[in-house]
Amino acid sequence: MAVLVDVEASDPISAAGIRVELARCRAVSVKGPDDVAEADVVVLVVEHVDADALRSIREASRGGDRRVLVVVTHLDDSALLPAVEAGACSIVRRFEATADRLGDVVIACANGEAGLAPELVGRFLGQVGKLQRQLLAPKGLSLSGFTEREIDVLRLLSEGWGTADIARKLSYSERTVKNIVHGIIVRHELRNRVHAVAHAMRVGVI
């Protein structure tokens, strides 16, 4: 079955051009005005990854429920991480947007895979490393958003240990353990300890 794609752009000429390229891909079906089915992938065409584009990515992704492929004309290194955080699963520069390239990336997106050109991967990882060094590491945080001692406490919570037992095992006071758990819940906007453990498991830190 062909991957159903919806194309969104601020100007009709850009949208038409991408639709023409995608129409050449047998494994892809471009959503028409009368189609009622939900698109598998949204192709969003933008000039720059600016505030408006990031807003459009977030709206198109619907909180991560839909796959978004961004086709961008001008791309700065500093825009890679914000675009991914906003919900872009793949980014293709406009001059690379041939039928074959678009088709491959659309299919990868539909299969839950990310797609970046090799040189963009290196630049993206550079941005991630910069974020870790300049913003997270000084606060004792990892890219997961947890400190090492938070991960230690969460791991023990997941094993069914109580506050007093965790305090003894980690040589903390019970108040310290409670403060650590409270900090996790507040910072990550979680409901309780069970939710905190579930969130930590979901993001892969325990």
Secondary structure, 3 states (H helix, E strand, C coil): CCEEEEEEECCHHHHHHHHHHHHCCCCEEECCCCCCCCCCEEEEEECCCCHHHHHHHHHHHCCCCCEEEEEECCCCHHHHHHHHHHCEEEEEEHHHCCHHHHHHHHHHHHCCCCECCHHHHHHHHHHHHHHHHHHHHHHCCCCCCCCHHHHHHHHHHHCCCCHHHHHHHHCCCHHHHHHHHHHHHHHCCCCCHHHHHHHHHHCCCC
